[in-house]
Amino acid sequence: MSKVLLALTSAALLGLSGCAGMNANTASSQPAEAAKPTISVEAQAALDKAKADVKDAKSKNALWTTAENALKAAETAAEKGDSAAVMKQAKLASDHVAKGLAQLNYPMLKVGD
């Protein structure tokens, strides 16, 4: 009886080790994920500033759609690793945010009496 139990246990262990080997081979045969493109430190700083500026303008209901679109374009360029485009779009977003915030100080337009 113990010999039968030993044989069944051995067969089960061999079967399990074979399954483990299949997973290891499958994982190693898959190509490694491509490295994510990186952007320069200056571009990352500009992107971070633009994100903070947009968040601030949004909280004050002064966010222009052009600033929001420029931030999205900067984020897309960052995913592609294009530092020059990130810098350009992030600066545009920050500039439009500054103009939107300045617009809050304009006098209200009065129509009629």
Biopython code that builds the backbone (N, CA, C, O; Angstrom):
import numpy as np
from Bio.PDB.StructureBuilder import StructureBuilder

atoms = [
    (1, "MET", "N", (0.822, -1.186, 0.000)),
    (1, "MET", "CA", (0.000, 0.000, 0.000)),
    (1, "MET", "C", (0.865, 1.248, 0.000)),
    (1, "MET", "O", (0.578, 2.211, -0.712)),
    (2, "SER", "N", (1.940, 1.230, 0.812)),
    (2, "SER", "CA", (2.807, 2.397, 0.881)),
    (2, "SER", "C", (3.559, 2.597, -0.433)),
    (2, "SER", "O", (3.877, 3.729, -0.796)),
    (3, "LYS", "N", (3.847, 1.502, -1.155)),
    (3, "LYS", "CA", (4.525, 1.636, -2.442)),
    (3, "LYS", "C", (3.596, 2.307, -3.467)),
    (3, "LYS", "O", (4.053, 3.096, -4.294)),
    (4, "VAL", "N", (2.327, 2.000, -3.413)),
    (4, "VAL", "CA", (1.361, 2.602, -4.327)),
    (4, "VAL", "C", (1.226, 4.092, -4.011)),
    (4, "VAL", "O", (1.184, 4.923, -4.918)),
    (5, "LEU", "N", (1.158, 4.421, -2.733)),
    (5, "LEU", "CA", (1.052, 5.814, -2.319)),
    (5, "LEU", "C", (2.290, 6.597, -2.740)),
    (5, "LEU", "O", (2.187, 7.737, -3.194)),
    (6, "LEU", "N", (3.460, 5.981, -2.588)),
    (6, "LEU", "CA", (4.716, 6.612, -2.994)),
    (6, "LEU", "C", (4.741, 6.838, -4.503)),
    (6, "LEU", "O", (5.195, 7.886, -4.962)),
    (7, "ALA", "N", (4.265, 5.882, -5.268)),
    (7, "ALA", "CA", (4.236, 5.996, -6.722)),
    (7, "ALA", "C", (3.275, 7.110, -7.156)),
    (7, "ALA", "O", (3.600, 7.889, -8.051)),
    (8, "LEU", "N", (2.101, 7.188, -6.533)),
    (8, "LEU", "CA", (1.138, 8.230, -6.879)),
    (8, "LEU", "C", (1.664, 9.614, -6.511)),
    (8, "LEU", "O", (1.480, 10.571, -7.264)),
    (9, "THR", "N", (2.309, 9.722, -5.367)),
    (9, "THR", "CA", (2.880, 10.996, -4.938)),
    (9, "THR", "C", (3.974, 11.438, -5.900)),
    (9, "THR", "O", (4.047, 12.606, -6.280)),
    (10, "SER", "N", (4.819, 10.498, -6.287)),
    (10, "SER", "CA", (5.898, 10.818, -7.229)),
    (10, "SER", "C", (5.338, 11.270, -8.577)),
    (10, "SER", "O", (5.837, 12.222, -9.178)),
    (11, "ALA", "N", (4.308, 10.586, -9.042)),
    (11, "ALA", "CA", (3.703, 10.945, -10.322)),
    (11, "ALA", "C", (3.083, 12.347, -10.244)),
    (11, "ALA", "O", (3.190, 13.130, -11.188)),
    (12, "ALA", "N", (2.444, 12.653, -9.130)),
    (12, "ALA", "CA", (1.836, 13.970, -8.966)),
    (12, "ALA", "C", (2.907, 15.052, -8.939)),
    (12, "ALA", "O", (2.730, 16.105, -9.552)),
    (13, "LEU", "N", (4.002, 14.817, -8.250)),
    (13, "LEU", "CA", (5.086, 15.797, -8.186)),
    (13, "LEU", "C", (5.729, 16.014, -9.553)),
    (13, "LEU", "O", (6.059, 17.143, -9.917)),
    (14, "LEU", "N", (5.903, 14.938, -10.300)),
    (14, "LEU", "CA", (6.464, 15.078, -11.640)),
    (14, "LEU", "C", (5.519, 15.886, -12.530)),
    (14, "LEU", "O", (5.964, 16.722, -13.317)),
    (15, "GLY", "N", (4.237, 15.640, -12.406)),
    (15, "GLY", "CA", (3.257, 16.384, -13.205)),
    (15, "GLY", "C", (3.264, 17.866, -12.859)),
    (15, "GLY", "O", (3.193, 18.722, -13.740)),
    (16, "LEU", "N", (3.352, 18.159, -11.564)),
    (16, "LEU", "CA", (3.380, 19.555, -11.147)),
    (16, "LEU", "C", (4.666, 20.250, -11.569)),
    (16, "LEU", "O", (4.643, 21.419, -11.954)),
    (17, "SER", "N", (5.775, 19.546, -11.499)),
    (17, "SER", "CA", (7.028, 20.178, -11.904)),
    (17, "SER", "C", (7.042, 20.438, -13.406)),
    (17, "SER", "O", (7.639, 21.410, -13.869)),
    (18, "GLY", "N", (6.382, 19.566, -14.162)),
    (18, "GLY", "CA", (6.268, 19.789, -15.602)),
    (18, "GLY", "C", (5.446, 21.024, -15.908)),
    (18, "GLY", "O", (5.780, 21.779, -16.821)),
    (19, "CYS", "N", (4.376, 21.242, -15.159)),
    (19, "CYS", "CA", (3.538, 22.438, -15.355)),
    (19, "CYS", "C", (4.312, 23.696, -14.994)),
    (19, "CYS", "O", (4.194, 24.716, -15.672)),
    (20, "ALA", "N", (5.096, 23.628, -13.939)),
    (20, "ALA", "CA", (5.893, 24.789, -13.538)),
    (20, "ALA", "C", (6.925, 25.117, -14.606)),
    (20, "ALA", "O", (7.198, 26.288, -14.870)),
    (21, "GLY", "N", (7.489, 24.104, -15.212)),
    (21, "GLY", "CA", (8.455, 24.327, -16.269)),
    (21, "GLY", "C", (7.822, 24.960, -17.496)),
    (21, "GLY", "O", (8.450, 25.773, -18.174)),
    (22, "MET", "N", (6.587, 24.592, -17.779)),
    (22, "MET", "CA", (5.895, 25.179, -18.931)),
    (22, "MET", "C", (5.669, 26.671, -18.722)),
    (22, "MET", "O", (5.840, 27.456, -19.654)),
    (23, "ASN", "N", (5.291, 27.069, -17.522)),
    (23, "ASN", "CA", (5.075, 28.480, -17.245)),
    (23, "ASN", "C", (6.375, 29.258, -17.341)),
    (23, "ASN", "O", (6.389, 30.384, -17.838)),
    (24, "ALA", "N", (7.444, 28.685, -16.881)),
    (24, "ALA", "CA", (8.732, 29.368, -16.934)),
    (24, "ALA", "C", (9.163, 29.579, -18.381)),
    (24, "ALA", "O", (9.669, 30.645, -18.730)),
    (25, "ASN", "N", (8.963, 28.563, -19.227)),
    (25, "ASN", "CA", (9.334, 28.697, -20.632)),
    (25, "ASN", "C", (8.452, 29.716, -21.342)),
    (25, "ASN", "O", (8.935, 30.482, -22.176)),
    (26, "THR", "N", (7.186, 29.729, -21.023)),
    (26, "THR", "CA", (6.272, 30.676, -21.654)),
    (26, "THR", "C", (6.642, 32.098, -21.286)),
    (26, "THR", "O", (6.636, 32.987, -22.138)),
    (27, "ALA", "N", (6.964, 32.316, -20.024)),
    (27, "ALA", "CA", (7.312, 33.662, -19.579)),
    (27, "ALA", "C", (8.614, 34.127, -20.212)),
    (27, "ALA", "O", (8.743, 35.296, -20.574)),
    (28, "SER", "N", (9.572, 33.232, -20.349)),
    (28, "SER", "CA", (10.859, 33.645, -20.898)),
    (28, "SER", "C", (10.809, 33.813, -22.413)),
    (28, "SER", "O", (11.626, 34.540, -22.979)),
    (29, "SER", "N", (9.853, 33.146, -23.083)),
    (29, "SER", "CA", (9.772, 33.272, -24.533)),
    (29, "SER", "C", (9.080, 34.561, -24.964)),
    (29, "SER", "O", (9.205, 34.971, -26.118)),
    (30, "GLN", "N", (8.348, 35.208, -24.044)),
    (30, "GLN", "CA", (7.686, 36.461, -24.387)),
    (30, "GLN", "C", (8.721, 37.579, -24.400)),
    (30, "GLN", "O", (9.598, 37.623, -23.537)),
    (31, "PRO", "N", (8.626, 38.480, -25.370)),
    (31, "PRO", "CA", (9.590, 39.578, -25.410)),
    (31, "PRO", "C", (9.398, 40.509, -24.216)),
    (31, "PRO", "O", (8.283, 40.722, -23.740)),
    (32, "ALA", "N", (10.490, 41.043, -23.762)),
    (32, "ALA", "CA", (10.431, 41.989, -22.646)),
    (32, "ALA", "C", (9.721, 43.256, -23.112)),
    (32, "ALA", "O", (9.832, 43.649, -24.273)),
    (33, "GLU", "N", (8.999, 43.883, -22.209)),
    (33, "GLU", "CA", (8.294, 45.115, -22.544)),
    (33, "GLU", "C", (9.318, 46.189, -22.905)),
    (33, "GLU", "O", (10.341, 46.346, -22.239)),
    (34, "ALA", "N", (9.025, 46.903, -23.949)),
    (34, "ALA", "CA", (9.942, 47.943, -24.410)),
    (34, "ALA", "C", (10.099, 49.011, -23.330)),
    (34, "ALA", "O", (9.150, 49.349, -22.622)),
    (35, "ALA", "N", (11.304, 49.524, -23.223)),
    (35, "ALA", "CA", (11.580, 50.565, -22.236)),
    (35, "ALA", "C", (10.779, 51.818, -22.583)),
    (35, "ALA", "O", (10.686, 52.203, -23.749)),
    (36, "LYS", "N", (10.209, 52.442, -21.572)),
    (36, "LYS", "CA", (9.404, 53.638, -21.785)),
    (36, "LYS", "C", (10.329, 54.802, -22.103)),
    (36, "LYS", "O", (11.315, 55.015, -21.397)),
    (37, "PRO", "N", (10.029, 55.564, -23.161)),
    (37, "PRO", "CA", (10.885, 56.698, -23.500)),
    (37, "PRO", "C", (10.887, 57.721, -22.364)),
    (37, "PRO", "O", (9.880, 57.920, -21.684)),
    (38, "THR", "N", (12.018, 58.352, -22.179)),
    (38, "THR", "CA", (12.126, 59.351, -21.119)),
    (38, "THR", "C", (12.323, 60.730, -21.731)),
    (38, "THR", "O", (12.735, 60.877, -22.882)),
    (39, "ILE", "N", (12.015, 61.729, -20.922)),
    (39, "ILE", "CA", (12.196, 63.112, -21.360)),
    (39, "ILE", "C", (13.248, 63.758, -20.481)),
    (39, "ILE", "O", (13.611, 63.223, -19.433)),
    (40, "SER", "N", (13.734, 64.905, -20.908)),
    (40, "SER", "CA", (14.785, 65.593, -20.163)),
    (40, "SER", "C", (14.244, 66.125, -18.837)),
    (40, "SER", "O", (13.033, 66.223, -18.638)),
    (41, "VAL", "N", (15.148, 66.458, -17.955)),
    (41, "VAL", "CA", (14.781, 66.983, -16.637)),
    (41, "VAL", "C", (14.033, 68.304, -16.788)),
    (41, "VAL", "O", (13.053, 68.555, -16.087)),
    (42, "GLU", "N", (14.503, 69.144, -17.708)),
    (42, "GLU", "CA", (13.850, 70.433, -17.935)),
    (42, "GLU", "C", (12.421, 70.246, -18.441)),
    (42, "GLU", "O", (11.503, 70.946, -18.014)),
    (43, "ALA", "N", (12.245, 69.297, -19.351)),
    (43, "ALA", "CA", (10.917, 69.024, -19.890)),
    (43, "ALA", "C", (9.995, 68.484, -18.797)),
    (43, "ALA", "O", (8.823, 68.855, -18.738)),
    (44, "GLN", "N", (10.512, 67.619, -17.939)),
    (44, "GLN", "CA", (9.708, 67.085, -16.844)),
    (44, "GLN", "C", (9.301, 68.189, -15.878)),
    (44, "GLN", "O", (8.170, 68.212, -15.392)),
    (45, "ALA", "N", (10.234, 69.114, -15.600)),
    (45, "ALA", "CA", (9.928, 70.238, -14.706)),
    (45, "ALA", "C", (8.849, 71.133, -15.314)),
    (45, "ALA", "O", (7.944, 71.580, -14.610)),
    (46, "ALA", "N", (8.942, 71.393, -16.612)),
    (46, "ALA", "CA", (7.945, 72.221, -17.292)),
    (46, "ALA", "C", (6.581, 71.527, -17.282)),
    (46, "ALA", "O", (5.553, 72.175, -17.090)),
    (47, "LEU", "N", (6.577, 70.229, -17.486)),
    (47, "LEU", "CA", (5.331, 69.470, -17.472)),
    (47, "LEU", "C", (4.698, 69.495, -16.081)),
    (47, "LEU", "O", (3.489, 69.684, -15.950)),
    (48, "ASP", "N", (5.508, 69.306, -15.054)),
    (48, "ASP", "CA", (4.995, 69.343, -13.677)),
    (48, "ASP", "C", (4.419, 70.716, -13.342)),
    (48, "ASP", "O", (3.377, 70.815, -12.696)),
    (49, "LYS", "N", (5.100, 71.774, -13.784)),
    (49, "LYS", "CA", (4.616, 73.137, -13.540)),
    (49, "LYS", "C", (3.292, 73.369, -14.268)),
    (49, "LYS", "O", (2.365, 73.954, -13.707)),
    (50, "ALA", "N", (3.208, 72.914, -15.502)),
    (50, "ALA", "CA", (1.980, 73.085, -16.275)),
    (50, "ALA", "C", (0.814, 72.338, -15.621)),
    (50, "ALA", "O", (-0.305, 72.847, -15.574)),
    (51, "LYS", "N", (1.079, 71.141, -15.121)),
    (51, "LYS", "CA", (0.024, 70.383, -14.433)),
    (51, "LYS", "C", (-0.470, 71.141, -13.207)),
    (51, "LYS", "O", (-1.675, 71.226, -12.967)),
    (52, "ALA", "N", (0.460, 71.689, -12.433)),
    (52, "ALA", "CA", (0.087, 72.446, -11.238)),
    (52, "ALA", "C", (-0.676, 73.713, -11.617)),
    (52, "ALA", "O", (-1.655, 74.071, -10.962)),
    (53, "ASP", "N", (-0.229, 74.388, -12.669)),
    (53, "ASP", "CA", (-0.909, 75.607, -13.120)),
    (53, "ASP", "C", (-2.340, 75.312, -13.563)),
    (53, "ASP", "O", (-3.268, 76.040, -13.208)),
    (54, "VAL", "N", (-2.512, 74.259, -14.328)),
    (54, "VAL", "CA", (-3.835, 73.889, -14.827)),
    (54, "VAL", "C", (-4.753, 73.517, -13.659)),
    (54, "VAL", "O", (-5.928, 73.881, -13.642)),
    (55, "LYS", "N", (-4.210, 72.800, -12.702)),
    (55, "LYS", "CA", (-5.003, 72.424, -11.528)),
    (55, "LYS", "C", (-5.457, 73.669, -10.768)),
    (55, "LYS", "O", (-6.601, 73.744, -10.318)),
    (56, "ASP", "N", (-4.557, 74.647, -10.625)),
    (56, "ASP", "CA", (-4.883, 75.884, -9.936)),
    (56, "ASP", "C", (-5.968, 76.656, -10.681)),
    (56, "ASP", "O", (-6.924, 77.138, -10.074)),
    (57, "ALA", "N", (-5.815, 76.771, -11.990)),
    (57, "ALA", "CA", (-6.803, 77.502, -12.789)),
    (57, "ALA", "C", (-8.159, 76.801, -12.759)),
    (57, "ALA", "O", (-9.201, 77.455, -12.705)),
    (58, "LYS", "N", (-8.142, 75.493, -12.794)),
    (58, "LYS", "CA", (-9.396, 74.748, -12.757)),
    (58, "LYS", "C", (-10.112, 74.979, -11.427)),
    (58, "LYS", "O", (-11.338, 75.088, -11.395)),
    (59, "SER", "N", (-9.362, 75.054, -10.339)),
    (59, "SER", "CA", (-9.981, 75.272, -9.031)),
    (59, "SER", "C", (-10.599, 76.662, -8.914)),
    (59, "SER", "O", (-11.494, 76.878, -8.097)),
    (60, "LYS", "N", (-10.122, 77.607, -9.731)),
    (60, "LYS", "CA", (-10.649, 78.982, -9.700)),
    (60, "LYS", "C", (-11.616, 79.256, -10.851)),
    (60, "LYS", "O", (-12.009, 80.399, -11.085)),
    (61, "ASN", "N", (-11.993, 78.197, -11.565)),
    (61, "ASN", "CA", (-12.890, 78.318, -12.730)),
    (61, "ASN", "C", (-12.358, 79.313, -13.751)),
    (61, "ASN", "O", (-13.118, 80.099, -14.316)),
    (62, "ALA", "N", (-11.054, 79.276, -13.986)),
    (62, "ALA", "CA", (-10.430, 80.193, -14.936)),
    (62, "ALA", "C", (-9.619, 79.436, -15.991)),
    (62, "ALA", "O", (-8.735, 80.006, -16.631)),
    (63, "LEU", "N", (-9.926, 78.159, -16.165)),
    (63, "LEU", "CA", (-9.143, 77.338, -17.094)),
    (63, "LEU", "C", (-9.649, 77.504, -18.518)),
    (63, "LEU", "O", (-10.819, 77.261, -18.813)),
    (64, "TRP", "N", (-8.750, 77.921, -19.384)),
    (64, "TRP", "CA", (-9.070, 78.018, -20.804)),
    (64, "TRP", "C", (-8.921, 76.633, -21.420)),
    (64, "TRP", "O", (-8.073, 75.844, -21.004)),
    (65, "THR", "N", (-9.749, 76.350, -22.411)),
    (65, "THR", "CA", (-9.660, 75.057, -23.078)),
    (65, "THR", "C", (-8.334, 74.913, -23.827)),
    (65, "THR", "O", (-7.820, 73.805, -23.978)),
    (66, "THR", "N", (-7.786, 76.031, -24.292)),
    (66, "THR", "CA", (-6.507, 75.954, -24.997)),
    (66, "THR", "C", (-5.388, 75.513, -24.048)),
    (66, "THR", "O", (-4.464, 74.810, -24.457)),
    (67, "ALA", "N", (-5.472, 75.923, -22.798)),
    (67, "ALA", "CA", (-4.472, 75.506, -21.814)),
    (67, "ALA", "C", (-4.619, 74.017, -21.521)),
    (67, "ALA", "O", (-3.626, 73.298, -21.409)),
    (68, "GLU", "N", (-5.844, 73.568, -21.400)),
    (68, "GLU", "CA", (-6.103, 72.143, -21.132)),
    (68, "GLU", "C", (-5.640, 71.283, -22.307)),
    (68, "GLU", "O", (-5.053, 70.218, -22.113)),
    (69, "ASN", "N", (-5.909, 71.753, -23.526)),
    (69, "ASN", "CA", (-5.477, 71.008, -24.718)),
    (69, "ASN", "C", (-3.958, 70.973, -24.834)),
    (69, "ASN", "O", (-3.389, 69.953, -25.221)),
    (70, "ALA", "N", (-3.303, 72.075, -24.505)),
    (70, "ALA", "CA", (-1.840, 72.114, -24.562)),
    (70, "ALA", "C", (-1.244, 71.158, -23.535)),
    (70, "ALA", "O", (-0.235, 70.508, -23.810)),
    (71, "LEU", "N", (-1.854, 71.066, -22.356)),
    (71, "LEU", "CA", (-1.362, 70.121, -21.340)),
    (71, "LEU", "C", (-1.512, 68.687, -21.824)),
    (71, "LEU", "O", (-0.607, 67.873, -21.639)),
    (72, "LYS", "N", (-2.639, 68.373, -22.438)),
    (72, "LYS", "CA", (-2.843, 67.020, -22.976)),
    (72, "LYS", "C", (-1.803, 66.710, -24.054)),
    (72, "LYS", "O", (-1.279, 65.598, -24.113)),
    (73, "ALA", "N", (-1.508, 67.691, -24.901)),
    (73, "ALA", "CA", (-0.500, 67.495, -25.951)),
    (73, "ALA", "C", (0.875, 67.289, -25.334)),
    (73, "ALA", "O", (1.662, 66.484, -25.832)),
    (74, "ALA", "N", (1.174, 68.010, -24.250)),
    (74, "ALA", "CA", (2.462, 67.845, -23.571)),
    (74, "ALA", "C", (2.572, 66.460, -22.948)),
    (74, "ALA", "O", (3.636, 65.843, -22.991)),
    (75, "GLU", "N", (1.481, 65.970, -22.370)),
    (75, "GLU", "CA", (1.492, 64.632, -21.772)),
    (75, "GLU", "C", (1.667, 63.552, -22.833)),
    (75, "GLU", "O", (2.364, 62.561, -22.613)),
    (76, "THR", "N", (1.036, 63.747, -23.973)),
    (76, "THR", "CA", (1.178, 62.800, -25.081)),
    (76, "THR", "C", (2.616, 62.786, -25.600)),
    (76, "THR", "O", (3.174, 61.726, -25.884)),
    (77, "ALA", "N", (3.202, 63.970, -25.717)),
    (77, "ALA", "CA", (4.590, 64.062, -26.173)),
    (77, "ALA", "C", (5.533, 63.427, -25.148)),
    (77, "ALA", "O", (6.546, 62.834, -25.520)),
    (78, "ALA", "N", (5.205, 63.550, -23.870)),
    (78, "ALA", "CA", (6.038, 62.937, -22.827)),
    (78, "ALA", "C", (6.007, 61.419, -22.937)),
    (78, "ALA", "O", (7.025, 60.762, -22.720)),
    (79, "GLU", "N", (4.853, 60.858, -23.272)),
    (79, "GLU", "CA", (4.749, 59.406, -23.450)),
    (79, "GLU", "C", (5.608, 58.935, -24.621)),
    (79, "GLU", "O", (6.120, 57.815, -24.615)),
    (80, "LYS", "N", (5.759, 59.797, -25.625)),
    (80, "LYS", "CA", (6.566, 59.449, -26.794)),
    (80, "LYS", "C", (8.037, 59.769, -26.598)),
    (80, "LYS", "O", (8.877, 59.353, -27.397)),
    (81, "GLY", "N", (8.359, 60.516, -25.524)),
    (81, "GLY", "CA", (9.753, 60.862, -25.253)),
    (81, "GLY", "C", (10.240, 62.081, -26.014)),
    (81, "GLY", "O", (11.447, 62.255, -26.179)),
    (82, "ASP", "N", (9.342, 62.924, -26.478)),
    (82, "ASP", "CA", (9.704, 64.111, -27.256)),
    (82, "ASP", "C", (9.823, 65.322, -26.321)),
    (82, "ASP", "O", (8.838, 66.015, -26.065)),
    (83, "SER", "N", (11.025, 65.565, -25.821)),
    (83, "SER", "CA", (11.253, 66.636, -24.841)),
    (83, "SER", "C", (10.956, 68.020, -25.407)),
    (83, "SER", "O", (10.415, 68.869, -24.699)),
    (84, "ALA", "N", (11.300, 68.261, -26.665)),
    (84, "ALA", "CA", (11.079, 69.581, -27.259)),
    (84, "ALA", "C", (9.584, 69.901, -27.318)),
    (84, "ALA", "O", (9.170, 71.012, -26.986)),
    (85, "ALA", "N", (8.783, 68.934, -27.736)),
    (85, "ALA", "CA", (7.339, 69.152, -27.807)),
    (85, "ALA", "C", (6.744, 69.315, -26.411)),
    (85, "ALA", "O", (5.819, 70.104, -26.217)),
    (86, "VAL", "N", (7.267, 68.580, -25.451)),
    (86, "VAL", "CA", (6.787, 68.717, -24.072)),
    (86, "VAL", "C", (7.046, 70.127, -23.576)),
    (86, "VAL", "O", (6.161, 70.758, -22.996)),
    (87, "MET", "N", (8.262, 70.629, -23.803)),
    (87, "MET", "CA", (8.606, 71.983, -23.357)),
    (87, "MET", "C", (7.685, 73.010, -24.022)),
    (87, "MET", "O", (7.156, 73.894, -23.348)),
    (88, "LYS", "N", (7.495, 72.898, -25.328)),
    (88, "LYS", "CA", (6.680, 73.863, -26.067)),
    (88, "LYS", "C", (5.238, 73.859, -25.566)),
    (88, "LYS", "O", (4.678, 74.916, -25.276)),
    (89, "GLN", "N", (4.641, 72.683, -25.465)),
    (89, "GLN", "CA", (3.234, 72.586, -25.074)),
    (89, "GLN", "C", (3.024, 72.927, -23.601)),
    (89, "GLN", "O", (2.012, 73.531, -23.246)),
    (90, "ALA", "N", (3.964, 72.549, -22.744)),
    (90, "ALA", "CA", (3.842, 72.864, -21.316)),
    (90, "ALA", "C", (3.941, 74.365, -21.083)),
    (90, "ALA", "O", (3.210, 74.921, -20.263)),
    (91, "LYS", "N", (4.848, 75.023, -21.807)),
    (91, "LYS", "CA", (4.966, 76.478, -21.674)),
    (91, "LYS", "C", (3.713, 77.170, -22.202)),
    (91, "LYS", "O", (3.265, 78.162, -21.627)),
    (92, "LEU", "N", (3.148, 76.656, -23.289)),
    (92, "LEU", "CA", (1.914, 77.211, -23.833)),
    (92, "LEU", "C", (0.775, 77.061, -22.821)),
    (92, "LEU", "O", (-0.007, 77.990, -22.620)),
    (93, "ALA", "N", (0.688, 75.907, -22.195)),
    (93, "ALA", "CA", (-0.354, 75.678, -21.190)),
    (93, "ALA", "C", (-0.187, 76.642, -20.020)),
    (93, "ALA", "O", (-1.163, 77.246, -19.576)),
    (94, "SER", "N", (1.026, 76.792, -19.521)),
    (94, "SER", "CA", (1.269, 77.703, -18.396)),
    (94, "SER", "C", (0.965, 79.145, -18.779)),
    (94, "SER", "O", (0.422, 79.900, -17.972)),
    (95, "ASP", "N", (1.311, 79.535, -20.007)),
    (95, "ASP", "CA", (1.041, 80.893, -20.483)),
    (95, "ASP", "C", (-0.461, 81.156, -20.555)),
    (95, "ASP", "O", (-0.927, 82.214, -20.131)),
    (96, "HIS", "N", (-1.211, 80.208, -21.084)),
    (96, "HIS", "CA", (-2.657, 80.389, -21.195)),
    (96, "HIS", "C", (-3.331, 80.361, -19.828)),
    (96, "HIS", "O", (-4.346, 81.027, -19.621)),
    (97, "VAL", "N", (-2.776, 79.600, -18.901)),
    (97, "VAL", "CA", (-3.300, 79.614, -17.535)),
    (97, "VAL", "C", (-3.093, 80.987, -16.912)),
    (97, "VAL", "O", (-3.995, 81.523, -16.268)),
    (98, "ALA", "N", (-1.905, 81.558, -17.103)),
    (98, "ALA", "CA", (-1.616, 82.881, -16.542)),
    (98, "ALA", "C", (-2.579, 83.922, -17.119)),
    (98, "ALA", "O", (-3.050, 84.799, -16.394)),
    (99, "LYS", "N", (-2.866, 83.830, -18.394)),
    (99, "LYS", "CA", (-3.800, 84.772, -19.014)),
    (99, "LYS", "C", (-5.226, 84.559, -18.517)),
    (99, "LYS", "O", (-5.967, 85.521, -18.321)),
    (100, "GLY", "N", (-5.605, 83.318, -18.317)),
    (100, "GLY", "CA", (-6.932, 83.025, -17.793)),
    (100, "GLY", "C", (-7.101, 83.536, -16.365)),
    (100, "GLY", "O", (-8.160, 84.047, -16.003)),
    (101, "LEU", "N", (-6.050, 83.393, -15.558)),
    (101, "LEU", "CA", (-6.105, 83.897, -14.180)),
    (101, "LEU", "C", (-6.118, 85.422, -14.163)),
    (101, "LEU", "O", (-6.797, 86.026, -13.333)),
    (102, "ALA", "N", (-5.373, 86.050, -15.075)),
    (102, "ALA", "CA", (-5.367, 87.514, -15.161)),
    (102, "ALA", "C", (-6.742, 88.031, -15.577)),
    (102, "ALA", "O", (-7.149, 89.123, -15.183)),
    (103, "GLN", "N", (-7.437, 87.250, -16.361)),
    (103, "GLN", "CA", (-8.761, 87.650, -16.831)),
    (103, "GLN", "C", (-9.753, 87.764, -15.674)),
    (103, "GLN", "O", (-10.749, 88.479, -15.781)),
    (104, "LEU", "N", (-9.491, 87.073, -14.582)),
    (104, "LEU", "CA", (-10.365, 87.169, -13.414)),
    (104, "LEU", "C", (-10.375, 88.577, -12.836)),
    (104, "LEU", "O", (-11.346, 88.979, -12.195)),
    (105, "ASN", "N", (-9.306, 89.326, -13.058)),
    (105, "ASN", "CA", (-9.188, 90.681, -12.518)),
    (105, "ASN", "C", (-9.827, 91.740, -13.404)),
    (105, "ASN", "O", (-9.907, 92.904, -13.014)),
    (106, "TYR", "N", (-10.276, 91.358, -14.576)),
    (106, "TYR", "CA", (-10.912, 92.318, -15.470)),
    (106, "TYR", "C", (-12.254, 92.745, -14.870)),
    (106, "TYR", "O", (-12.899, 91.962, -14.172)),
    (107, "PRO", "N", (-12.672, 93.976, -15.139)),
    (107, "PRO", "CA", (-13.968, 94.419, -14.611)),
    (107, "PRO", "C", (-15.110, 93.674, -15.314)),
    (107, "PRO", "O", (-15.001, 93.279, -16.475)),
    (108, "MET", "N", (-16.171, 93.502, -14.593)),
    (108, "MET", "CA", (-17.339, 92.835, -15.151)),
    (108, "MET", "C", (-17.951, 93.721, -16.226)),
    (108, "MET", "O", (-17.993, 94.942, -16.076)),
    (109, "LEU", "N", (-18.412, 93.132, -17.279)),
    (109, "LEU", "CA", (-19.064, 93.858, -18.357)),
    (109, "LEU", "C", (-20.489, 94.145, -17.942)),
    (109, "LEU", "O", (-21.251, 93.232, -17.621)),
    (110, "LYS", "N", (-20.838, 95.391, -17.948)),
    (110, "LYS", "CA", (-22.171, 95.789, -17.523)),
    (110, "LYS", "C", (-22.992, 96.123, -18.768)),
    (110, "LYS", "O", (-22.612, 96.972, -19.574)),
    (111, "VAL", "N", (-24.117, 95.439, -18.904)),
    (111, "VAL", "CA", (-24.988, 95.660, -20.052)),
    (111, "VAL", "C", (-26.231, 96.374, -19.535)),
    (111, "VAL", "O", (-26.894, 95.898, -18.613)),
    (112, "GLY", "N", (-26.534, 97.499, -20.125)),
    (112, "GLY", "CA", (-27.716, 98.251, -19.730)),
    (112, "GLY", "C", (-27.484, 99.040, -18.441)),
    (112, "GLY", "O", (-26.348, 99.176, -17.985)),
    (113, "ASP", "N", (-28.560, 99.555, -17.863)),
    (113, "ASP", "CA", (-28.458, 100.374, -16.644)),
    (113, "ASP", "C", (-28.237, 99.537, -15.451)),
    (113, "ASP", "O", (-28.127, 100.060, -14.342)),
]
sb = StructureBuilder()
sb.init_structure("model")
sb.init_model(0)
sb.init_chain("A")
sb.init_seg("    ")
for serial, (resi, resn, name, xyz) in enumerate(atoms, 1):
    if name == "N":
        sb.init_residue(resn, " ", resi, " ")
    sb.init_atom(name, np.array(xyz, "f"), 0.0, 1.0, " ", f" {name:<3s}", serial, name[0])
structure = sb.get_structure()
